[in-house]
Amino acid sequence: MEAEKSTGIEFAIGGLAGICTGILTNPADVLKTRLQLQGELAAPSSYVPKYRGAFHAALLIARHEGLAALQAGLVPVLGLQVILNGARLGSYHFGKGTGWSLDEQGRTDVLRTALLAGFSASAAVSVASPLYLAKVKLQAHSFAEKDNKCRLNTYSIFKSLWRENGFKALYRGWNANIPRLFVGSAVQLTVYGLSTDWLEPIQIMKERPMLLTFVTSVVSGTCMVFTIHPFDVMATRLYNQGSNKLGQGNLYNGMFDALKRIVRTEGFFGLYKGIFPNWLRLAPYVVICQVFYQKLALIYEESRK
């Protein structure tokens, strides 16, 4: 398959697709965050879970905090999506458009695609780390509890962090997301490219490009969830923890320390807390994001004719 000519518009289209996706999938992200944080560093038999699963969490949050709580953290989420998906989807399609991430037969080069997707996502999430920090804080904040009556927002979180330890506090835990996004983006976009190569020659897929995008997105999104989730749990814990006057975490000293402590106290499956809502978020997230990208790209191409 011959590479399409690249114009650089891929980065803008990727950002717009990310905004559309963020609005639709943020409620599942809220549920995932709450489930990942409950019973933190506690043996499974030593506490009664507040949430008995994703649907029970959604019911309790809606009943006691209001439906709007299911969209907690939406402002930083949208900012994060513009930066993250603008970079990784833009880089992926730019690589295909220029032929850099394709082999001599015009098919997906696994190593180049994985490196391009991984490094672009890691760079983007490093820059946007304060937005991810604000997202986690807002999603974890329960307005139903008596000691949490203060209505947090993105500005109040940034202001509090700056007073706490300046620039360093805003980027607390920034490196926790690098392995998460490198692995997740590399797996997702590489599997997406390979699946497209394998399925595209099938007649029904040739006639229905949106069906091709849907199927390959489901496959790549599911693969991404199971590889990314342990990293996601650790990143959520590292971002949500408080810190002392020296800027050191109150619970974890870094990703490896978080891994050791979680497995030791919560067991191996502590790394997979909240995986169902994460799948509910990420599988549709990948599908919606890729479909929006393809639609926006088609609109853009039609406008140029």
C-alpha positions in Angstrom: 0.0 0.0 0.0 1.5 3.3 -1.1 1.9 5.9 1.6 -0.4 9.0 1.4 1.2 12.4 1.1 1.6 14.0 4.5 0.8 17.7 5.1 1.4 17.9 8.8 -2.4 18.5 9.4 -2.4 15.1 11.1 -1.4 16.7 14.4 -4.3 19.1 14.5 -6.8 16.3 13.5 -5.4 14.1 16.2 -6.0 16.8 18.8 -9.6 17.4 17.7 -10.2 13.6 17.7 -8.9 13.5 21.2 -11.3 16.2 22.4 -14.3 14.3 21.0 -13.1 11.1 22.6 -12.3 12.7 26.0 -15.8 14.0 26.5 -17.4 10.6 25.8 -15.0 8.4 27.8 -14.2 10.5 30.9 -17.0 9.0 33.1 -15.3 5.6 32.7 -12.0 7.2 33.6 -13.5 8.6 36.8 -14.8 5.1 37.8 -11.4 3.6 37.0 -9.6 6.1 39.2 -11.9 5.6 42.2 -11.5 1.8 42.0 -7.7 2.0 41.6 -7.4 4.1 44.7 -9.8 2.2 47.1 -8.0 -0.1 49.5 -4.7 1.6 48.8 -1.8 -0.4 50.5 -4.3 -2.5 52.4 -4.6 -6.3 52.3 -7.8 -7.3 50.4 -9.4 -8.9 53.5 -8.7 -6.0 55.8 -11.3 -3.5 54.5 -14.8 -3.3 53.1 -14.7 -1.9 49.6 -16.8 1.3 49.2 -17.4 0.4 45.5 -18.2 -3.2 44.5 -17.4 -2.7 40.9 -17.8 -0.2 38.1 -21.6 -0.1 37.9 -21.9 0.1 41.7 -19.4 3.0 41.7 -21.3 4.8 39.0 -24.5 4.4 41.0 -23.0 5.7 44.2 -21.3 8.6 42.6 -24.4 9.7 40.7 -26.6 9.3 43.8 -24.4 11.0 46.4 -22.3 13.5 44.3 -24.5 14.1 41.3 -24.2 13.2 37.6 -21.8 16.0 37.0 -19.3 14.1 39.3 -19.0 11.5 36.5 -17.3 14.2 34.4 -14.9 15.2 37.1 -11.6 16.5 35.7 -13.0 17.1 32.2 -11.1 20.4 31.7 -7.6 19.0 32.3 -8.7 15.8 30.4 -9.5 17.8 27.3 -6.2 19.7 27.5 -4.3 16.5 28.0 -6.1 14.9 25.0 -5.2 17.8 22.7 -1.5 17.4 23.6 -1.3 13.6 23.8 -3.4 12.6 20.8 -2.2 15.5 18.7 1.3 14.1 19.3 0.8 10.4 19.1 -1.9 10.1 16.4 -0.3 12.9 14.5 3.1 11.2 14.6 1.6 7.9 13.6 -0.2 9.2 10.6 2.7 11.5 9.7 5.0 8.5 9.8 2.7 6.6 7.5 2.2 9.6 5.2 5.9 10.1 4.7 6.6 6.3 4.5 9.1 6.4 7.4 7.2 3.9 9.5 6.5 1.5 6.6 8.6 -1.3 5.1 9.6 -1.7 1.5 6.2 -3.3 0.7 4.3 -0.3 2.2 3.2 -2.3 5.3 3.7 -1.5 9.0 7.3 -1.6 10.2 6.8 -3.0 13.7 10.0 -1.5 15.3 9.7 2.0 13.7 6.0 2.2 14.4 6.4 1.2 18.1 9.3 3.6 18.6 7.5 6.5 16.9 4.3 5.9 18.9 6.1 5.3 22.2 8.4 8.3 22.1 5.8 10.7 20.8 3.4 9.7 23.6 6.1 9.8 26.3 7.3 13.3 25.2 3.7 14.6 25.1 2.7 13.3 28.5 5.9 14.6 30.1 5.0 18.1 28.9 1.3 17.7 29.9 2.0 16.1 33.3 0.4 18.9 35.4 -2.8 18.3 33.5 -2.7 14.6 34.3 -2.0 15.4 37.9 -5.0 17.8 38.1 -7.2 15.1 36.4 -6.3 12.5 38.9 -6.8 14.8 41.9 -10.3 15.9 40.6 -11.4 12.4 39.7 -10.3 11.1 43.1 -12.0 13.9 45.1 -15.3 12.7 46.6 -17.9 15.5 47.2 -20.0 13.1 49.2 -17.6 12.9 52.2 -18.1 15.4 55.0 -14.5 16.6 55.0 -14.6 17.3 51.3 -17.1 20.1 50.9 -14.7 22.4 49.1 -15.3 22.4 45.3 -12.0 21.8 43.7 -11.2 22.9 40.2 -8.1 22.9 37.9 -7.1 26.4 38.9 -7.3 25.7 42.7 -5.3 22.5 42.3 -2.5 24.3 40.4 -2.5 27.2 42.8 -2.3 24.8 45.8 0.6 22.9 44.2 2.5 26.0 43.3 2.3 27.3 46.9 3.4 23.8 48.1 6.6 23.5 46.2 6.5 25.6 43.0 7.3 24.2 39.6 8.5 20.9 41.2 5.1 20.2 42.8 3.3 20.8 39.4 5.5 18.1 37.9 5.4 15.7 40.8 5.4 12.1 39.5 5.8 13.2 35.9 8.0 10.2 35.0 5.4 7.7 36.3 3.5 8.1 33.0 6.4 7.6 30.7 6.5 3.8 30.8 2.7 3.7 30.8 2.3 5.8 27.7 5.3 4.4 25.9 4.1 0.8 26.3 0.4 1.6 25.7 0.8 3.8 22.7 3.4 1.5 21.1 1.2 -1.6 21.5 -2.0 0.2 20.4 -0.7 1.9 17.3 1.5 -1.0 16.2 -1.3 -3.6 16.6 -3.7 -1.1 14.8 -1.3 -0.8 11.9 -0.7 -4.6 11.7 -4.4 -5.4 12.0 -5.1 -2.9 9.2 -2.5 -4.5 7.0 -4.0 -8.0 7.6 -7.7 -7.0 7.2 -7.5 -4.4 4.5 -7.3 -6.9 1.6 -10.6 -8.5 2.6 -13.3 -7.4 0.2 -15.8 -6.4 2.9 -13.2 -4.2 4.5 -12.2 -2.6 1.2 -15.8 -1.5 0.7 -16.4 -0.3 4.3 -13.3 1.6 5.5 -15.1 2.7 8.7 -15.8 -1.0 9.5 -12.1 -1.6 9.0 -11.2 1.2 11.4 -13.8 -0.1 14.0 -12.5 -3.7 14.0 -8.8 -2.8 14.1 -9.5 -0.2 16.9 -11.3 -2.8 19.0 -8.4 -5.3 18.6 -5.7 -2.7 19.3 -7.6 -1.1 22.2 -8.1 -4.4 24.0 -4.5 -5.4 23.6 -3.5 -2.0 25.0 -5.7 -2.3 28.1 -4.1 -5.5 29.4 -0.5 -4.3 28.8 -1.0 -0.8 30.2 -3.2 -1.4 33.2 -0.5 -2.2 35.9 1.4 0.9 34.8 -1.9 2.9 35.0 -2.6 1.8 38.6 1.0 2.8 39.6 0.7 6.2 37.8 -2.6 6.9 39.5 -1.3 6.1 42.9 1.9 8.2 42.4 0.0 11.2 41.1 -2.6 11.1 43.8 -0.3 10.7 46.9 0.5 13.7 49.0 4.1 14.9 49.6 6.2 16.2 52.5 8.0 19.6 52.6 10.9 18.2 50.6 8.5 17.2 47.8 8.9 13.5 48.5 5.9 11.2 48.2 4.1 10.2 51.5 3.5 6.6 50.3 5.8 5.8 47.4 9.3 6.8 46.4 8.8 6.0 42.7 7.4 3.5 40.3 9.5 0.5 41.5 8.7 1.2 45.1 5.0 1.5 44.2 5.1 -1.8 42.3 6.8 -3.5 45.3 4.4 -2.1 47.9 1.2 -2.8 45.9 2.1 -6.4 45.2 3.3 -7.0 48.8 0.2 -5.6 50.5 -2.6 -6.0 47.9 -1.3 -9.0 45.9 -0.6 -9.3 42.2 -4.1 -8.5 41.3 -3.9 -5.2 43.1 -2.2 -4.1 39.9 -5.4 -4.9 38.0 -7.8 -3.0 40.2 -10.3 -1.2 38.0 -9.4 -3.0 34.8 -13.1 -3.4 33.7 -13.9 0.3 33.7 -10.5 0.9 32.2 -11.5 -1.5 29.4 -14.8 0.3 29.2 -12.9 3.5 28.7 -9.9 2.5 26.6 -11.5 0.1 24.1 -14.2 2.6 23.1 -11.6 5.4 23.5 -9.4 3.9 20.8 -12.4 3.1 18.6 -13.9 6.6 18.9 -10.6 8.3 18.6 -9.6 6.5 15.4 -13.1 6.8 13.9 -13.2 10.6 14.6 -9.7 10.9 13.2 -10.7 9.2 9.9 -13.9 11.3 9.7 -12.1 14.5 10.3 -9.4 13.5 7.8 -12.0 12.8 5.2 -13.7 16.2 5.8 -10.4 17.9 5.5 -9.6 16.1 2.2 -13.1 16.9 0.8 -12.6 20.6 1.7 -9.4 20.7 -0.3 -11.1 19.5 -3.5 
